[in-house]
Amino acid sequence: MTMKLKYLGWVALSGLFAVSLAGCAAQSGQTAPAGSEQAVVQTEETQGPAAGQAAVDEQADAEADAATAEQEAANPAELQIVDSGWFAADNGMVDFAVKVQNPNKTVEAIDPVIEVVGKDDSGNVIFDETIETPGVLPDSTYYYSYVAGSTADSSANSTEVVKPATVEFSITTPEGSWEATDQKLAHVYAVQDGGATDTQFGAKEFTGTVTASESLDGATQSRVDVVLLDQDGKIEGGYFKIVDTEPGQAADYDIYAVGAPQYASYAVYASPWPEEDAA
């Protein structure tokens, strides 16, 4: 009898222990989902709004870009000459360089025209020339060096060389000559300057290599401009040369500067040159 009671008591205790375990399991089963839901809620509260805001910002940027493209296509901002410089050779011809910027973000200026006007001390026009240049990509800065001017007085039977007192520059893009593009000039060209040396006939020779990482405007050639600068970094003039370039391959250049003035420093720039524009 005593043995039976002890057995029943053990069974009862075992039952209570099992019930206790079941209760813990049940409680655990209730707590885990609640904890998981809480974790999900916390994730949504902390990460969800940030991700959502990023998506909203991205969409807003896309809409802003589309609006900019539409506005620029309808009414593009004009190209700007932000710096220029020139010097007259002994024959009266003018070597000059201009720094041109396209402030638009999405449209390229196709075949813009540089007008060069030279005047004497009295303000009389000695020469007025226009030079067609290659396209200027959006959000890009180009440097162009050219020669303009007259070698003699325009008066009848006169051979006197007339050097201008002032030279003015402007740039315009023909109506309807803007095209949408996502190409940019920045970071495409790498120039390795080889230095400048004096030649035996008195000219400066600038040498180096230029490498294009890609072909812009479908160009298989590039122009290299050597821009002469004064002590304040302002343009004094420049020279250029056209070289054949293959994307990823360095191309040599050697540019001869005849009659170059004294300069404090110089910089070398490169830009695409469509083959049909090559001189």
PyRosetta script that sets phi, psi and omega in degrees:
from pyrosetta import init, pose_from_sequence

init()
pose = pose_from_sequence("MTMKLKYLGWVALSGLFAVSLAGCAAQSGQTAPAGSEQAVVQTEETQGPAAGQAAVDEQADAEADAATAEQEAANPAELQIVDSGWFAADNGMVDFAVKVQNPNKTVEAIDPVIEVVGKDDSGNVIFDETIETPGVLPDSTYYYSYVAGSTADSSANSTEVVKPATVEFSITTPEGSWEATDQKLAHVYAVQDGGATDTQFGAKEFTGTVTASESLDGATQSRVDVVLLDQDGKIEGGYFKIVDTEPGQAADYDIYAVGAPQYASYAVYASPWPEEDAA")
pose.set_psi(1, -43.7)
pose.set_omega(1, 178.7)
pose.set_phi(2, -63.0)
pose.set_psi(2, -41.6)
pose.set_omega(2, 178.9)
pose.set_phi(3, -61.9)
pose.set_psi(3, -40.7)
pose.set_omega(3, -179.6)
pose.set_phi(4, -64.7)
pose.set_psi(4, -43.4)
pose.set_omega(4, 179.0)
pose.set_phi(5, -63.8)
pose.set_psi(5, -40.5)
pose.set_omega(5, 178.5)
pose.set_phi(6, -62.4)
pose.set_psi(6, -38.9)
pose.set_omega(6, -180.0)
pose.set_phi(7, -65.8)
pose.set_psi(7, -44.6)
pose.set_omega(7, 179.0)
pose.set_phi(8, -63.1)
pose.set_psi(8, -40.2)
pose.set_omega(8, 179.3)
pose.set_phi(9, -62.6)
pose.set_psi(9, -38.4)
pose.set_omega(9, 179.8)
pose.set_phi(10, -67.3)
pose.set_psi(10, -39.8)
pose.set_omega(10, 177.6)
pose.set_phi(11, -63.2)
pose.set_psi(11, -42.3)
pose.set_omega(11, 179.4)
pose.set_phi(12, -61.6)
pose.set_psi(12, -44.4)
pose.set_omega(12, 178.7)
pose.set_phi(13, -62.9)
pose.set_psi(13, -40.6)
pose.set_omega(13, 178.1)
pose.set_phi(14, -61.5)
pose.set_psi(14, -40.4)
pose.set_omega(14, 178.7)
pose.set_phi(15, -63.4)
pose.set_psi(15, -44.6)
pose.set_omega(15, 178.5)
pose.set_phi(16, -61.4)
pose.set_psi(16, -40.6)
pose.set_omega(16, 179.6)
pose.set_phi(17, -63.5)
pose.set_psi(17, -40.0)
pose.set_omega(17, 178.6)
pose.set_phi(18, -65.8)
pose.set_psi(18, -43.8)
pose.set_omega(18, 177.2)
pose.set_phi(19, -59.2)
pose.set_psi(19, -42.1)
pose.set_omega(19, 179.5)
pose.set_phi(20, -61.0)
pose.set_psi(20, -43.9)
pose.set_omega(20, 178.2)
pose.set_phi(21, -63.8)
pose.set_psi(21, -41.5)
pose.set_omega(21, 179.0)
pose.set_phi(22, -62.0)
pose.set_psi(22, -40.6)
pose.set_omega(22, 178.9)
pose.set_phi(23, -63.5)
pose.set_psi(23, -41.1)
pose.set_omega(23, 178.6)
pose.set_phi(24, -64.1)
pose.set_psi(24, -41.2)
pose.set_omega(24, 179.9)
pose.set_phi(25, -63.8)
pose.set_psi(25, -43.1)
pose.set_omega(25, 179.7)
pose.set_phi(26, -62.7)
pose.set_psi(26, -43.7)
pose.set_omega(26, -179.9)
pose.set_phi(27, -64.2)
pose.set_psi(27, -39.8)
pose.set_omega(27, 178.1)
pose.set_phi(28, -64.6)
pose.set_psi(28, -40.0)
pose.set_omega(28, 178.9)
pose.set_phi(29, -63.4)
pose.set_psi(29, -31.6)
pose.set_omega(29, 178.9)
pose.set_phi(30, -78.3)
pose.set_psi(30, -36.8)
pose.set_omega(30, -175.4)
pose.set_phi(31, -72.1)
pose.set_psi(31, -40.5)
pose.set_omega(31, -175.4)
pose.set_phi(32, -60.1)
pose.set_psi(32, -49.9)
pose.set_omega(32, 177.8)
pose.set_phi(33, -61.1)
pose.set_psi(33, -39.3)
pose.set_omega(33, 179.5)
pose.set_phi(34, -61.4)
pose.set_psi(34, -42.9)
pose.set_omega(34, 178.7)
pose.set_phi(35, -64.3)
pose.set_psi(35, -40.1)
pose.set_omega(35, 179.7)
pose.set_phi(36, -63.9)
pose.set_psi(36, -42.9)
pose.set_omega(36, 178.7)
pose.set_phi(37, -62.1)
pose.set_psi(37, -39.2)
pose.set_omega(37, 179.7)
pose.set_phi(38, -64.7)
pose.set_psi(38, -41.2)
pose.set_omega(38, 178.8)
pose.set_phi(39, -63.0)
pose.set_psi(39, -41.1)
pose.set_omega(39, 178.8)
pose.set_phi(40, -62.8)
pose.set_psi(40, -43.9)
pose.set_omega(40, 179.5)
pose.set_phi(41, -60.7)
pose.set_psi(41, -42.9)
pose.set_omega(41, -180.0)
pose.set_phi(42, -63.4)
pose.set_psi(42, -40.3)
pose.set_omega(42, 179.1)
pose.set_phi(43, -63.3)
pose.set_psi(43, -43.4)
pose.set_omega(43, 179.4)
pose.set_phi(44, -65.1)
pose.set_psi(44, -36.0)
pose.set_omega(44, -177.2)
pose.set_phi(45, -73.3)
pose.set_psi(45, -33.6)
pose.set_omega(45, -175.4)
pose.set_phi(46, -93.1)
pose.set_psi(46, -41.6)
pose.set_omega(46, -175.7)
pose.set_phi(47, -98.2)
pose.set_psi(47, -34.0)
pose.set_omega(47, -176.3)
pose.set_phi(48, -57.3)
pose.set_psi(48, -52.7)
pose.set_omega(48, -179.8)
pose.set_phi(49, -59.8)
pose.set_psi(49, -38.5)
pose.set_omega(49, -179.9)
pose.set_phi(50, -64.9)
pose.set_psi(50, -45.8)
pose.set_omega(50, 179.1)
pose.set_phi(51, -65.2)
pose.set_psi(51, -39.6)
pose.set_omega(51, 178.6)
pose.set_phi(52, -64.9)
pose.set_psi(52, -41.0)
pose.set_omega(52, 179.0)
pose.set_phi(53, -65.3)
pose.set_psi(53, -37.7)
pose.set_omega(53, 178.5)
pose.set_phi(54, -62.3)
pose.set_psi(54, -40.8)
pose.set_omega(54, 178.5)
pose.set_phi(55, -65.2)
pose.set_psi(55, -40.5)
pose.set_omega(55, 178.4)
pose.set_phi(56, -63.6)
pose.set_psi(56, -43.9)
pose.set_omega(56, 179.9)
pose.set_phi(57, -63.3)
pose.set_psi(57, -41.1)
pose.set_omega(57, -179.7)
pose.set_phi(58, -63.0)
pose.set_psi(58, -42.8)
pose.set_omega(58, 178.8)
pose.set_phi(59, -65.2)
pose.set_psi(59, -40.3)
pose.set_omega(59, 179.3)
pose.set_phi(60, -63.8)
pose.set_psi(60, -40.5)
pose.set_omega(60, 178.1)
pose.set_phi(61, -63.4)
pose.set_psi(61, -42.8)
pose.set_omega(61, 179.8)
pose.set_phi(62, -62.3)
pose.set_psi(62, -41.7)
pose.set_omega(62, 178.7)
pose.set_phi(63, -66.4)
pose.set_psi(63, -38.3)
pose.set_omega(63, 178.5)
pose.set_phi(64, -65.9)
pose.set_psi(64, -41.7)
pose.set_omega(64, 178.1)
pose.set_phi(65, -62.8)
pose.set_psi(65, -42.2)
pose.set_omega(65, 179.4)
pose.set_phi(66, -63.5)
pose.set_psi(66, -40.7)
pose.set_omega(66, 179.2)
pose.set_phi(67, -65.5)
pose.set_psi(67, -40.4)
pose.set_omega(67, 178.1)
pose.set_phi(68, -63.0)
pose.set_psi(68, -44.8)
pose.set_omega(68, 179.7)
pose.set_phi(69, -61.3)
pose.set_psi(69, -41.8)
pose.set_omega(69, -179.9)
pose.set_phi(70, -66.1)
pose.set_psi(70, -42.1)
pose.set_omega(70, -179.1)
pose.set_phi(71, -66.6)
pose.set_psi(71, -44.2)
pose.set_omega(71, -178.3)
pose.set_phi(72, -68.0)
pose.set_psi(72, -35.1)
pose.set_omega(72, 177.9)
pose.set_phi(73, -63.8)
pose.set_psi(73, -36.5)
pose.set_omega(73, -178.8)
pose.set_phi(74, -81.8)
pose.set_psi(74, -35.2)
pose.set_omega(74, -175.6)
pose.set_phi(75, -148.4)
pose.set_psi(75, 74.8)
pose.set_omega(75, -177.7)
pose.set_phi(76, -68.6)
pose.set_psi(76, 148.7)
pose.set_omega(76, 175.2)
pose.set_phi(77, -73.7)
pose.set_psi(77, 146.4)
pose.set_omega(77, -178.2)
pose.set_phi(78, -71.7)
pose.set_psi(78, 152.3)
pose.set_omega(78, 172.8)
pose.set_phi(79, -63.1)
pose.set_psi(79, 155.5)
pose.set_omega(79, -177.5)
pose.set_phi(80, -128.1)
pose.set_psi(80, 133.9)
pose.set_omega(80, 169.4)
pose.set_phi(81, -94.4)
pose.set_psi(81, 108.6)
pose.set_omega(81, -173.4)
pose.set_phi(82, -97.2)
pose.set_psi(82, -11.1)
pose.set_omega(82, 174.7)
pose.set_phi(83, -160.9)
pose.set_psi(83, 151.4)
pose.set_omega(83, 179.3)
pose.set_phi(84, -158.1)
pose.set_psi(84, 161.4)
pose.set_omega(84, 177.4)
pose.set_phi(85, -163.8)
pose.set_psi(85, 157.6)
pose.set_omega(85, -177.5)
pose.set_phi(86, -157.5)
pose.set_psi(86, 164.1)
pose.set_omega(86, 170.7)
pose.set_phi(87, -151.1)
pose.set_psi(87, 150.3)
pose.set_omega(87, -177.9)
pose.set_phi(88, -99.4)
pose.set_psi(88, 132.9)
pose.set_omega(88, 176.2)
pose.set_phi(89, -78.8)
pose.set_psi(89, 172.9)
pose.set_omega(89, -178.8)
pose.set_phi(90, -62.1)
pose.set_psi(90, -25.8)
pose.set_omega(90, -179.8)
pose.set_phi(91, -88.1)
pose.set_psi(91, 4.7)
pose.set_omega(91, 177.3)
pose.set_phi(92, 91.8)
pose.set_psi(92, -12.5)
pose.set_omega(92, 178.1)
pose.set_phi(93, -70.5)
pose.set_psi(93, 149.4)
pose.set_omega(93, -175.3)
pose.set_phi(94, -111.7)
pose.set_psi(94, 123.0)
pose.set_omega(94, 170.8)
pose.set_phi(95, -94.2)
pose.set_psi(95, 127.5)
pose.set_omega(95, -177.1)
pose.set_phi(96, -139.1)
pose.set_psi(96, 166.0)
pose.set_omega(96, 174.6)
pose.set_phi(97, -144.8)
pose.set_psi(97, 143.6)
pose.set_omega(97, 178.1)
pose.set_phi(98, -130.5)
pose.set_psi(98, 148.5)
pose.set_omega(98, 175.4)
pose.set_phi(99, -105.7)
pose.set_psi(99, 117.0)
pose.set_omega(99, -173.6)
pose.set_phi(100, -114.5)
pose.set_psi(100, 134.0)
pose.set_omega(100, 178.2)
pose.set_phi(101, -121.5)
pose.set_psi(101, 139.6)
pose.set_omega(101, 171.8)
pose.set_phi(102, -105.1)
pose.set_psi(102, 107.2)
pose.set_omega(102, -176.1)
pose.set_phi(103, -76.8)
pose.set_psi(103, -11.3)
pose.set_omega(103, 179.7)
pose.set_phi(104, -71.6)
pose.set_psi(104, 151.6)
pose.set_omega(104, -177.8)
pose.set_phi(105, -96.3)
pose.set_psi(105, -18.2)
pose.set_omega(105, -170.2)
pose.set_phi(106, -132.3)
pose.set_psi(106, -9.1)
pose.set_omega(106, -175.8)
pose.set_phi(107, -122.9)
pose.set_psi(107, 143.5)
pose.set_omega(107, 179.9)
pose.set_phi(108, -100.9)
pose.set_psi(108, 140.4)
pose.set_omega(108, 174.5)
pose.set_phi(109, -86.2)
pose.set_psi(109, 119.6)
pose.set_omega(109, -178.0)
pose.set_phi(110, -95.0)
pose.set_psi(110, 125.2)
pose.set_omega(110, 176.6)
pose.set_phi(111, 50.5)
pose.set_psi(111, 53.3)
pose.set_omega(111, 175.3)
pose.set_phi(112, -65.9)
pose.set_psi(112, 160.8)
pose.set_omega(112, -175.4)
pose.set_phi(113, -120.0)
pose.set_psi(113, 127.8)
pose.set_omega(113, 175.7)
pose.set_phi(114, -96.2)
pose.set_psi(114, 127.6)
pose.set_omega(114, 175.6)
pose.set_phi(115, -104.6)
pose.set_psi(115, 131.7)
pose.set_omega(115, -178.3)
pose.set_phi(116, -121.1)
pose.set_psi(116, 120.8)
pose.set_omega(116, -177.7)
pose.set_phi(117, -121.9)
pose.set_psi(117, 119.5)
pose.set_omega(117, 176.9)
pose.set_phi(118, -104.4)
pose.set_psi(118, 136.3)
pose.set_omega(118, -178.1)
pose.set_phi(119, -129.7)
pose.set_psi(119, 153.3)
pose.set_omega(119, 177.1)
pose.set_phi(120, -86.4)
pose.set_psi(120, -173.0)
pose.set_omega(120, -177.0)
pose.set_phi(121, -61.7)
pose.set_psi(121, -27.6)
pose.set_omega(121, -178.3)
pose.set_phi(122, -90.2)
pose.set_psi(122, 0.7)
pose.set_omega(122, -179.9)
pose.set_phi(123, 88.0)
pose.set_psi(123, 6.5)
pose.set_omega(123, 177.6)
pose.set_phi(124, -77.0)
pose.set_psi(124, 140.0)
pose.set_omega(124, -178.8)
pose.set_phi(125, -75.2)
pose.set_psi(125, 123.6)
pose.set_omega(125, 176.4)
pose.set_phi(126, -90.2)
pose.set_psi(126, -42.1)
pose.set_omega(126, 176.3)
pose.set_phi(127, -150.7)
pose.set_psi(127, 153.1)
pose.set_omega(127, 178.4)
pose.set_phi(128, -143.3)
pose.set_psi(128, 104.4)
pose.set_omega(128, -174.2)
pose.set_phi(129, -122.8)
pose.set_psi(129, 151.7)
pose.set_omega(129, 174.0)
pose.set_phi(130, -119.9)
pose.set_psi(130, 140.3)
pose.set_omega(130, -178.5)
pose.set_phi(131, -129.1)
pose.set_psi(131, 121.7)
pose.set_omega(131, 178.7)
pose.set_phi(132, -83.5)
pose.set_psi(132, 131.7)
pose.set_omega(132, -178.4)
pose.set_phi(133, -114.1)
pose.set_psi(133, 165.6)
pose.set_omega(133, 175.9)
pose.set_phi(134, -67.6)
pose.set_psi(134, 175.9)
pose.set_omega(134, -179.5)
pose.set_phi(135, -64.0)
pose.set_psi(135, 151.2)
pose.set_omega(135, 177.6)
pose.set_phi(136, -114.4)
pose.set_psi(136, 112.3)
pose.set_omega(136, -176.4)
pose.set_phi(137, -67.2)
pose.set_psi(137, 156.3)
pose.set_omega(137, -178.3)
pose.set_phi(138, -66.0)
pose.set_psi(138, 150.6)
pose.set_omega(138, 176.4)
pose.set_phi(139, 53.1)
pose.set_psi(139, 39.9)
pose.set_omega(139, -174.0)
pose.set_phi(140, -134.1)
pose.set_psi(140, 156.7)
pose.set_omega(140, 178.1)
pose.set_phi(141, -120.3)
pose.set_psi(141, 128.3)
pose.set_omega(141, -179.6)
pose.set_phi(142, -119.0)
pose.set_psi(142, 153.9)
pose.set_omega(142, 172.7)
pose.set_phi(143, -121.8)
pose.set_psi(143, 129.7)
pose.set_omega(143, -179.9)
pose.set_phi(144, -125.1)
pose.set_psi(144, 129.7)
pose.set_omega(144, 174.6)
pose.set_phi(145, -116.0)
pose.set_psi(145, 133.4)
pose.set_omega(145, 179.8)
pose.set_phi(146, -146.6)
pose.set_psi(146, 177.8)
pose.set_omega(146, 175.5)
pose.set_phi(147, -122.3)
pose.set_psi(147, 137.7)
pose.set_omega(147, 178.2)
pose.set_phi(148, -145.6)
pose.set_psi(148, 171.7)
pose.set_omega(148, 173.8)
pose.set_phi(149, 115.6)
pose.set_psi(149, -177.4)
pose.set_omega(149, -178.6)
pose.set_phi(150, -121.5)
pose.set_psi(150, 144.5)
pose.set_omega(150, -177.3)
pose.set_phi(151, -88.8)
pose.set_psi(151, -12.3)
pose.set_omega(151, -177.3)
pose.set_phi(152, -151.8)
pose.set_psi(152, 162.2)
pose.set_omega(152, 175.3)
pose.set_phi(153, -59.4)
pose.set_psi(153, 139.8)
pose.set_omega(153, -178.1)
pose.set_phi(154, -78.6)
pose.set_psi(154, -5.8)
pose.set_omega(154, 179.6)
pose.set_phi(155, -64.0)
pose.set_psi(155, 151.5)
pose.set_omega(155, -177.7)
pose.set_phi(156, -59.5)
pose.set_psi(156, 133.3)
pose.set_omega(156, 176.1)
pose.set_phi(157, 61.1)
pose.set_psi(157, 18.5)
pose.set_omega(157, 179.9)
pose.set_phi(158, -97.6)
pose.set_psi(158, 136.6)
pose.set_omega(158, 177.4)
pose.set_phi(159, -117.1)
pose.set_psi(159, 10.0)
pose.set_omega(159, -178.6)
pose.set_phi(160, -69.7)
pose.set_psi(160, 131.2)
pose.set_omega(160, 177.7)
pose.set_phi(161, -76.4)
pose.set_psi(161, 128.8)
pose.set_omega(161, -179.7)
pose.set_phi(162, -115.5)
pose.set_psi(162, 118.8)
pose.set_omega(162, 177.4)
pose.set_phi(163, -98.7)
pose.set_psi(163, 137.5)
pose.set_omega(163, -178.6)
pose.set_phi(164, -70.8)
pose.set_psi(164, 150.2)
pose.set_omega(164, 174.3)
pose.set_phi(165, -86.9)
pose.set_psi(165, -33.6)
pose.set_omega(165, 177.8)
pose.set_phi(166, -137.1)
pose.set_psi(166, 151.9)
pose.set_omega(166, 174.5)
pose.set_phi(167, -135.0)
pose.set_psi(167, 127.4)
pose.set_omega(167, -178.8)
pose.set_phi(168, -112.4)
pose.set_psi(168, 145.6)
pose.set_omega(168, -177.7)
pose.set_phi(169, -126.8)
pose.set_psi(169, 142.1)
pose.set_omega(169, 172.4)
pose.set_phi(170, -146.6)
pose.set_psi(170, 159.9)
pose.set_omega(170, -179.9)
pose.set_phi(171, -138.2)
pose.set_psi(171, 136.3)
pose.set_omega(171, 179.6)
pose.set_phi(172, -134.9)
pose.set_psi(172, 155.2)
pose.set_omega(172, 176.6)
pose.set_phi(173, -114.4)
pose.set_psi(173, 126.4)
pose.set_omega(173, -178.9)
pose.set_phi(174, -55.2)
pose.set_psi(174, 146.3)
pose.set_omega(174, 179.8)
pose.set_phi(175, -59.1)
pose.set_psi(175, 135.1)
pose.set_omega(175, -179.6)
pose.set_phi(176, 78.9)
pose.set_psi(176, 9.5)
pose.set_omega(176, -177.2)
pose.set_phi(177, -105.6)
pose.set_psi(177, 40.3)
pose.set_omega(177, 174.6)
pose.set_phi(178, -117.1)
pose.set_psi(178, 137.6)
pose.set_omega(178, 179.8)
pose.set_phi(179, -132.8)
pose.set_psi(179, 140.6)
pose.set_omega(179, 177.9)
pose.set_phi(180, -73.1)
pose.set_psi(180, 138.9)
pose.set_omega(180, 178.2)
pose.set_phi(181, -159.5)
pose.set_psi(181, 154.8)
pose.set_omega(181, 175.3)
pose.set_phi(182, -106.4)
pose.set_psi(182, 7.7)
pose.set_omega(182, 177.7)
pose.set_phi(183, -79.0)
pose.set_psi(183, 148.4)
pose.set_omega(183, 176.8)
pose.set_phi(184, -135.6)
pose.set_psi(184, 154.9)
pose.set_omega(184, -179.7)
pose.set_phi(185, -80.9)
pose.set_psi(185, -31.2)
pose.set_omega(185, -172.6)
pose.set_phi(186, -56.2)
pose.set_psi(186, 137.5)
pose.set_omega(186, 172.3)
pose.set_phi(187, 69.3)
pose.set_psi(187, 7.0)
pose.set_omega(187, 179.3)
pose.set_phi(188, -83.7)
pose.set_psi(188, -38.7)
pose.set_omega(188, -175.8)
pose.set_phi(189, -103.9)
pose.set_psi(189, 137.4)
pose.set_omega(189, 173.3)
pose.set_phi(190, -119.7)
pose.set_psi(190, 124.0)
pose.set_omega(190, -178.9)
pose.set_phi(191, -110.0)
pose.set_psi(191, 128.5)
pose.set_omega(191, 173.9)
pose.set_phi(192, -107.8)
pose.set_psi(192, 104.4)
pose.set_omega(192, -175.5)
pose.set_phi(193, -74.7)
pose.set_psi(193, 127.8)
pose.set_omega(193, 178.7)
pose.set_phi(194, -97.4)
pose.set_psi(194, -0.6)
pose.set_omega(194, 177.3)
pose.set_phi(195, 98.2)
pose.set_psi(195, 176.1)
pose.set_omega(195, -179.7)
pose.set_phi(196, -122.2)
pose.set_psi(196, 137.9)
pose.set_omega(196, 179.6)
pose.set_phi(197, -132.3)
pose.set_psi(197, 155.8)
pose.set_omega(197, 176.2)
pose.set_phi(198, -86.0)
pose.set_psi(198, 133.1)
pose.set_omega(198, 178.3)
pose.set_phi(199, -93.6)
pose.set_psi(199, 168.6)
pose.set_omega(199, -177.0)
pose.set_phi(200, -70.2)
pose.set_psi(200, -19.2)
pose.set_omega(200, 178.6)
pose.set_phi(201, -101.5)
pose.set_psi(201, 16.5)
pose.set_omega(201, 170.2)
pose.set_phi(202, 92.5)
pose.set_psi(202, 0.1)
pose.set_omega(202, 179.5)
pose.set_phi(203, -92.7)
pose.set_psi(203, 160.4)
pose.set_omega(203, 171.1)
pose.set_phi(204, -90.2)
pose.set_psi(204, 139.9)
pose.set_omega(204, 175.5)
pose.set_phi(205, -117.9)
pose.set_psi(205, 120.1)
pose.set_omega(205, 178.2)
pose.set_phi(206, -103.4)
pose.set_psi(206, 127.8)
pose.set_omega(206, -177.9)
pose.set_phi(207, -128.9)
pose.set_psi(207, 163.9)
pose.set_omega(207, 178.3)
pose.set_phi(208, 162.1)
pose.set_psi(208, -164.8)
pose.set_omega(208, 177.0)
pose.set_phi(209, -132.3)
pose.set_psi(209, 153.3)
pose.set_omega(209, 176.4)
pose.set_phi(210, -130.3)
pose.set_psi(210, 137.3)
pose.set_omega(210, 180.0)
pose.set_phi(211, -128.0)
pose.set_psi(211, 129.4)
pose.set_omega(211, 176.5)
pose.set_phi(212, -103.9)
pose.set_psi(212, 129.3)
pose.set_omega(212, -179.7)
pose.set_phi(213, -77.6)
pose.set_psi(213, -20.1)
pose.set_omega(213, 178.6)
pose.set_phi(214, -155.3)
pose.set_psi(214, 168.3)
pose.set_omega(214, 178.7)
pose.set_phi(215, -95.1)
pose.set_psi(215, 119.1)
pose.set_omega(215, 178.9)
pose.set_phi(216, -97.8)
pose.set_psi(216, 138.6)
pose.set_omega(216, 180.0)
pose.set_phi(217, 57.1)
pose.set_psi(217, 22.6)
pose.set_omega(217, 179.5)
pose.set_phi(218, 69.7)
pose.set_psi(218, 15.9)
pose.set_omega(218, -175.4)
pose.set_phi(219, -75.7)
pose.set_psi(219, 137.2)
pose.set_omega(219, 173.5)
pose.set_phi(220, -102.9)
pose.set_psi(220, 0.0)
pose.set_omega(220, 176.9)
pose.set_phi(221, -129.2)
pose.set_psi(221, 161.4)
pose.set_omega(221, 176.9)
pose.set_phi(222, -135.3)
pose.set_psi(222, 149.9)
pose.set_omega(222, 173.8)
pose.set_phi(223, -101.4)
pose.set_psi(223, 140.7)
pose.set_omega(223, 178.0)
pose.set_phi(224, -116.2)
pose.set_psi(224, 123.6)
pose.set_omega(224, -179.0)
pose.set_phi(225, -112.3)
pose.set_psi(225, 126.0)
pose.set_omega(225, 171.3)
pose.set_phi(226, -97.5)
pose.set_psi(226, 116.2)
pose.set_omega(226, -175.9)
pose.set_phi(227, -108.4)
pose.set_psi(227, 120.9)
pose.set_omega(227, 179.4)
pose.set_phi(228, -84.5)
pose.set_psi(228, 138.5)
pose.set_omega(228, -174.8)
pose.set_phi(229, -126.0)
pose.set_psi(229, 148.6)
pose.set_omega(229, 174.9)
pose.set_phi(230, -86.8)
pose.set_psi(230, -173.1)
pose.set_omega(230, -175.1)
pose.set_phi(231, -67.7)
pose.set_psi(231, -16.9)
pose.set_omega(231, 177.5)
pose.set_phi(232, -97.1)
pose.set_psi(232, 5.0)
pose.set_omega(232, 179.8)
pose.set_phi(233, 82.1)
pose.set_psi(233, 11.4)
pose.set_omega(233, 179.0)
pose.set_phi(234, -87.0)
pose.set_psi(234, 150.7)
pose.set_omega(234, -177.3)
pose.set_phi(235, -70.8)
pose.set_psi(235, 134.7)
pose.set_omega(235, 174.4)
pose.set_phi(236, -107.9)
pose.set_psi(236, -24.5)
pose.set_omega(236, -178.1)
pose.set_phi(237, 162.1)
pose.set_psi(237, -173.2)
pose.set_omega(237, -179.4)
pose.set_phi(238, -172.4)
pose.set_psi(238, 170.7)
pose.set_omega(238, 178.9)
pose.set_phi(239, -138.7)
pose.set_psi(239, 156.6)
pose.set_omega(239, 179.8)
pose.set_phi(240, -144.6)
pose.set_psi(240, 166.4)
pose.set_omega(240, 176.7)
pose.set_phi(241, -151.2)
pose.set_psi(241, 148.7)
pose.set_omega(241, 177.1)
pose.set_phi(242, -98.2)
pose.set_psi(242, 132.4)
pose.set_omega(242, 179.4)
pose.set_phi(243, -130.2)
pose.set_psi(243, 149.6)
pose.set_omega(243, 174.9)
pose.set_phi(244, -76.6)
pose.set_psi(244, 133.5)
pose.set_omega(244, -179.6)
pose.set_phi(245, -133.7)
pose.set_psi(245, 141.1)
pose.set_omega(245, 172.4)
pose.set_phi(246, -116.8)
pose.set_psi(246, 134.6)
pose.set_omega(246, -179.0)
pose.set_phi(247, -52.8)
pose.set_psi(247, 128.5)
pose.set_omega(247, 177.2)
pose.set_phi(248, 86.3)
pose.set_psi(248, -4.3)
pose.set_omega(248, -178.4)
pose.set_phi(249, -115.4)
pose.set_psi(249, 131.2)
pose.set_omega(249, 179.9)
pose.set_phi(250, -72.4)
pose.set_psi(250, 137.5)
pose.set_omega(250, 177.7)
pose.set_phi(251, -120.2)
pose.set_psi(251, 135.6)
pose.set_omega(251, 179.6)
pose.set_phi(252, -77.0)
pose.set_psi(252, 148.1)
pose.set_omega(252, 170.8)
pose.set_phi(253, -135.7)
pose.set_psi(253, 147.7)
pose.set_omega(253, 171.2)
pose.set_phi(254, -140.7)
pose.set_psi(254, 119.5)
pose.set_omega(254, -174.3)
pose.set_phi(255, -118.2)
pose.set_psi(255, 124.1)
pose.set_omega(255, -179.7)
pose.set_phi(256, -97.6)
pose.set_psi(256, 128.0)
pose.set_omega(256, -179.9)
pose.set_phi(257, -110.1)
pose.set_psi(257, 102.1)
pose.set_omega(257, -179.5)
pose.set_phi(258, -90.6)
pose.set_psi(258, 129.0)
pose.set_omega(258, 178.3)
pose.set_phi(259, 72.2)
pose.set_psi(259, 23.8)
pose.set_omega(259, -178.9)
pose.set_phi(260, -64.4)
pose.set_psi(260, 137.9)
pose.set_omega(260, 178.0)
pose.set_phi(261, -77.3)
pose.set_psi(261, 175.1)
pose.set_omega(261, 173.6)
pose.set_phi(262, -66.5)
pose.set_psi(262, 137.4)
pose.set_omega(262, -179.6)
pose.set_phi(263, -140.0)
pose.set_psi(263, 154.0)
pose.set_omega(263, -178.7)
pose.set_phi(264, -84.3)
pose.set_psi(264, -36.0)
pose.set_omega(264, -179.7)
pose.set_phi(265, -159.7)
pose.set_psi(265, 177.4)
pose.set_omega(265, 176.4)
pose.set_phi(266, -147.8)
pose.set_psi(266, 161.7)
pose.set_omega(266, 177.2)
pose.set_phi(267, -136.2)
pose.set_psi(267, 152.0)
pose.set_omega(267, -178.4)
pose.set_phi(268, -119.0)
pose.set_psi(268, 131.5)
pose.set_omega(268, -178.8)
pose.set_phi(269, -129.4)
pose.set_psi(269, 157.2)
pose.set_omega(269, 178.3)
pose.set_phi(270, -134.5)
pose.set_psi(270, 151.8)
pose.set_omega(270, 179.3)
pose.set_phi(271, -154.3)
pose.set_psi(271, 160.6)
pose.set_omega(271, -178.9)
pose.set_phi(272, -69.0)
pose.set_psi(272, 148.4)
pose.set_omega(272, 179.6)
pose.set_phi(273, -136.7)
pose.set_psi(273, 98.8)
pose.set_omega(273, 178.2)
pose.set_phi(274, -56.0)
pose.set_psi(274, 139.2)
pose.set_omega(274, -172.7)
pose.set_phi(275, -55.8)
pose.set_psi(275, -36.6)
pose.set_omega(275, -178.1)
pose.set_phi(276, -67.8)
pose.set_psi(276, -16.2)
pose.set_omega(276, 179.0)
pose.set_phi(277, -91.3)
pose.set_psi(277, -8.7)
pose.set_omega(277, -174.5)
pose.set_phi(278, -65.5)
pose.set_psi(278, 142.0)
pose.set_omega(278, 179.6)
pose.set_phi(279, -96.0)
pose.dump_pdb("model.pdb")
